[in-house]
Amino acid sequence: MTTTAVPTKAGTTTGRLPGAWGLGLQRGALEIKQFFRQREQVVFTFAFPVVFLFLFASIFRDDVKGAGITASQLYVPAMMAAGIMSTSFQSLGISIAIERDERVLRRLRGTPMPPAAYFLGKIWLVLCTGVLETAILLLVGTSFYDVDLPSDAAHWFDLAWIFVLGLTACALLGIAVSSVPKSGKSATSVVVLPFLVLQFISGVYIAIDTIPDWMLNIGALFPLKWMCQGLRGVFLPDSAQVLEQAGSWEFGKVALVLGAWCAGGLVLCLLTFRWKNRRDG
């Protein structure tokens, strides 16, 4: 953390901390550096969705009737959506709960660092890991499963706003859910279980047209289903729209739901976030 010398009226200088934005950048650089120093975590984070993509795309690789695509192509955008949620919701939900339990948050709160700088640091971390995760899955999808890159600026723009809104919504939900576990030891089970369930009812592991409507309606309440649908609209041909529950990509609804979760997630963070563990009062 650096300080800036500022002249005073008496001709002396005093140290002034940089603003929340500058500290957030420094905090983000520290978070990213710490993340990449933990080799096992790095390998697990980036390899997990790739391995699952390989498994499902290898097992289910026949043509999807009436959709003009193969089952392997269908899994690529779905795994990209799951990867975005993994690097944001799951990562923050677990790591912040552990930091709270180990009283890291309590010590940070006692420093002059603005609270916003801590969250900006986490945002830079999930942005970096989210971009890398998406790029890796996109590379695998285009190299091995015949997924085409967007052919025009409109589809690239769709990819950008779906990524940003989805990552933001899931990151805010991760910060909010980090207050649910009673301890750092229970954080993994508390966060991973709902994420795993959402993947099954949101069209990640199972095709949308084979999931019961009541399950899809539950999945539609959360961001993951809409991220999957939006990314399918970016990378798959229009003929694949017949597989969707509404028979179309519904980009407008995707933007509306993800935007609503960004706003709702922010409110949840403001209402639930704690710097101290429950046992600390």
RANORHU-V125776 format. One record per residue. N is the residue number from 0. SS is DSSP state (a for helix, b for strand, c for the rest). PSI is psi in radians with two decimals (* if undefined). Layout:
n->N ss->SS psi->PSI
n->N ss->SS psi->PSI
This chain:
n->0 ss->c psi->2.13
n->1 ss->c psi->2.77
n->2 ss->b psi->2.82
n->3 ss->b psi->2.25
n->4 ss->b psi->2.25
n->5 ss->b psi->2.18
n->6 ss->b psi->2.52
n->7 ss->c psi->3.02
n->8 ss->c psi->-0.52
n->9 ss->c psi->0.00
n->10 ss->c psi->-0.01
n->11 ss->c psi->3.10
n->12 ss->b psi->2.61
n->13 ss->b psi->2.67
n->14 ss->b psi->2.21
n->15 ss->b psi->2.27
n->16 ss->b psi->2.51
n->17 ss->c psi->2.90
n->18 ss->c psi->3.09
n->19 ss->a psi->-0.65
n->20 ss->a psi->-0.82
n->21 ss->a psi->-0.74
n->22 ss->a psi->-0.60
n->23 ss->a psi->-0.68
n->24 ss->a psi->-0.76
n->25 ss->a psi->-0.73
n->26 ss->a psi->-0.70
n->27 ss->a psi->-0.74
n->28 ss->a psi->-0.69
n->29 ss->a psi->-0.75
n->30 ss->a psi->-0.76
n->31 ss->a psi->-0.73
n->32 ss->a psi->-0.77
n->33 ss->a psi->-0.65
n->34 ss->a psi->-0.84
n->35 ss->a psi->-0.22
n->36 ss->a psi->-0.36
n->37 ss->c psi->1.56
n->38 ss->a psi->-0.70
n->39 ss->a psi->-0.72
n->40 ss->a psi->-0.69
n->41 ss->a psi->-0.84
n->42 ss->a psi->-0.80
n->43 ss->a psi->-0.78
n->44 ss->a psi->-0.81
n->45 ss->a psi->-0.46
n->46 ss->a psi->-0.50
n->47 ss->a psi->-0.96
n->48 ss->a psi->-0.51
n->49 ss->a psi->-0.75
n->50 ss->a psi->-0.77
n->51 ss->a psi->-0.65
n->52 ss->a psi->-0.78
n->53 ss->a psi->-0.77
n->54 ss->a psi->-0.92
n->55 ss->a psi->-0.70
n->56 ss->a psi->-0.44
n->57 ss->a psi->-0.62
n->58 ss->a psi->-0.78
n->59 ss->c psi->1.67
n->60 ss->c psi->0.16
n->61 ss->c psi->2.90
n->62 ss->b psi->2.47
n->63 ss->b psi->2.06
n->64 ss->c psi->2.20
n->65 ss->c psi->0.01
n->66 ss->c psi->-0.25
n->67 ss->c psi->0.37
n->68 ss->b psi->2.96
n->69 ss->b psi->2.83
n->70 ss->a psi->-0.57
n->71 ss->a psi->-0.74
n->72 ss->a psi->-0.59
n->73 ss->a psi->-0.54
n->74 ss->a psi->-0.44
n->75 ss->a psi->-0.98
n->76 ss->a psi->-0.56
n->77 ss->a psi->-0.75
n->78 ss->a psi->-0.55
n->79 ss->a psi->-0.74
n->80 ss->a psi->-0.76
n->81 ss->a psi->-0.64
n->82 ss->a psi->-0.70
n->83 ss->a psi->-0.76
n->84 ss->a psi->-0.57
n->85 ss->a psi->-0.76
n->86 ss->a psi->-0.16
n->87 ss->a psi->-1.25
n->88 ss->a psi->-0.98
n->89 ss->a psi->-0.79
n->90 ss->a psi->-0.86
n->91 ss->a psi->-0.68
n->92 ss->a psi->-0.68
n->93 ss->a psi->-0.85
n->94 ss->a psi->-0.70
n->95 ss->a psi->-0.67
n->96 ss->a psi->-0.71
n->97 ss->a psi->-0.76
n->98 ss->a psi->-0.63
n->99 ss->a psi->-0.75
n->100 ss->a psi->-0.60
n->101 ss->c psi->0.13
n->102 ss->c psi->0.37
n->103 ss->a psi->-0.76
n->104 ss->a psi->-0.68
n->105 ss->a psi->-0.72
n->106 ss->a psi->-0.71
n->107 ss->a psi->-0.64
n->108 ss->a psi->-0.43
n->109 ss->c psi->-0.01
n->110 ss->c psi->2.91
n->111 ss->c psi->-0.11
n->112 ss->c psi->2.25
n->113 ss->c psi->2.45
n->114 ss->a psi->-0.60
n->115 ss->a psi->-0.53
n->116 ss->a psi->-0.62
n->117 ss->a psi->-0.80
n->118 ss->a psi->-0.60
n->119 ss->a psi->-0.67
n->120 ss->a psi->-0.73
n->121 ss->a psi->-0.66
n->122 ss->a psi->-0.74
n->123 ss->a psi->-0.65
n->124 ss->a psi->-0.88
n->125 ss->a psi->-0.52
n->126 ss->a psi->-0.78
n->127 ss->a psi->-0.88
n->128 ss->a psi->-0.59
n->129 ss->a psi->-0.74
n->130 ss->a psi->-0.77
n->131 ss->a psi->-0.75
n->132 ss->a psi->-0.80
n->133 ss->a psi->-0.74
n->134 ss->a psi->-0.71
n->135 ss->a psi->-0.82
n->136 ss->a psi->-0.63
n->137 ss->a psi->-0.68
n->138 ss->a psi->-0.77
n->139 ss->a psi->-0.76
n->140 ss->a psi->-0.72
n->141 ss->a psi->-0.49
n->142 ss->a psi->-0.61
n->143 ss->a psi->-0.33
n->144 ss->c psi->0.32
n->145 ss->c psi->0.52
n->146 ss->c psi->2.29
n->147 ss->c psi->2.52
n->148 ss->c psi->2.68
n->149 ss->c psi->2.41
n->150 ss->c psi->-0.10
n->151 ss->c psi->2.92
n->152 ss->a psi->-0.57
n->153 ss->a psi->-0.73
n->154 ss->a psi->-0.60
n->155 ss->a psi->-0.68
n->156 ss->a psi->-0.73
n->157 ss->a psi->-0.74
n->158 ss->a psi->-0.72
n->159 ss->a psi->-0.85
n->160 ss->a psi->-0.54
n->161 ss->a psi->-0.73
n->162 ss->a psi->-0.86
n->163 ss->a psi->-0.87
n->164 ss->a psi->-0.74
n->165 ss->a psi->-0.80
n->166 ss->a psi->-0.75
n->167 ss->a psi->-0.83
n->168 ss->a psi->-0.79
n->169 ss->a psi->-0.62
n->170 ss->a psi->-0.76
n->171 ss->a psi->-0.69
n->172 ss->a psi->-0.63
n->173 ss->a psi->-0.72
n->174 ss->a psi->-0.73
n->175 ss->a psi->-0.77
n->176 ss->a psi->-0.28
n->177 ss->c psi->-0.31
n->178 ss->c psi->-0.15
n->179 ss->c psi->-0.82
n->180 ss->c psi->2.45
n->181 ss->c psi->-0.36
n->182 ss->c psi->2.91
n->183 ss->c psi->-0.53
n->184 ss->c psi->-0.56
n->185 ss->c psi->-0.04
n->186 ss->a psi->-0.74
n->187 ss->a psi->-0.84
n->188 ss->a psi->-0.65
n->189 ss->a psi->-0.65
n->190 ss->a psi->-0.72
n->191 ss->a psi->-0.67
n->192 ss->a psi->-0.94
n->193 ss->a psi->-0.56
n->194 ss->a psi->-0.71
n->195 ss->a psi->-0.77
n->196 ss->a psi->-0.76
n->197 ss->a psi->-0.64
n->198 ss->a psi->-0.60
n->199 ss->a psi->-0.58
n->200 ss->a psi->0.10
n->201 ss->c psi->0.07
n->202 ss->c psi->0.39
n->203 ss->c psi->-0.97
n->204 ss->c psi->-0.43
n->205 ss->c psi->2.35
n->206 ss->c psi->2.49
n->207 ss->a psi->-0.71
n->208 ss->a psi->-0.06
n->209 ss->a psi->-0.04
n->210 ss->c psi->2.34
n->211 ss->c psi->2.53
n->212 ss->a psi->-0.66
n->213 ss->a psi->-0.55
n->214 ss->a psi->-0.72
n->215 ss->a psi->-0.65
n->216 ss->a psi->-0.61
n->217 ss->a psi->-0.79
n->218 ss->a psi->-0.54
n->219 ss->c psi->-0.19
n->220 ss->c psi->-0.18
n->221 ss->c psi->2.83
n->222 ss->a psi->-0.55
n->223 ss->a psi->-0.75
n->224 ss->a psi->-0.71
n->225 ss->a psi->-0.55
n->226 ss->a psi->-0.78
n->227 ss->a psi->-0.81
n->228 ss->a psi->-0.78
n->229 ss->a psi->-0.73
n->230 ss->a psi->-0.57
n->231 ss->a psi->-0.67
n->232 ss->a psi->-0.48
n->233 ss->a psi->-0.75
n->234 ss->a psi->-0.26
n->235 ss->c psi->2.71
n->236 ss->c psi->2.79
n->237 ss->a psi->-0.39
n->238 ss->a psi->-0.38
n->239 ss->a psi->-0.08
n->240 ss->a psi->-0.40
n->241 ss->a psi->-0.32
n->242 ss->a psi->-0.31
n->243 ss->c psi->2.70
n->244 ss->c psi->-0.68
n->245 ss->c psi->-0.02
n->246 ss->c psi->0.26
n->247 ss->c psi->2.93
n->248 ss->c psi->-0.48
n->249 ss->c psi->0.90
n->250 ss->a psi->-0.65
n->251 ss->a psi->-0.75
n->252 ss->a psi->-0.62
n->253 ss->a psi->-0.84
n->254 ss->a psi->-0.71
n->255 ss->a psi->-0.82
n->256 ss->a psi->-0.80
n->257 ss->a psi->-0.68
n->258 ss->a psi->-0.70
n->259 ss->a psi->-0.65
n->260 ss->a psi->-0.52
n->261 ss->a psi->-0.82
n->262 ss->a psi->-0.81
n->263 ss->a psi->-0.67
n->264 ss->a psi->-0.65
n->265 ss->a psi->-0.75
n->266 ss->a psi->-0.77
n->267 ss->a psi->-0.71
n->268 ss->a psi->-0.79
n->269 ss->a psi->-0.56
n->270 ss->a psi->-0.49
n->271 ss->a psi->-0.38
n->272 ss->c psi->2.39
n->273 ss->c psi->2.49
n->274 ss->c psi->-0.37
n->275 ss->c psi->2.69
n->276 ss->c psi->2.82
n->277 ss->a psi->-0.65
n->278 ss->a psi->-0.26
n->279 ss->a psi->-0.05
n->280 ss->c psi->*
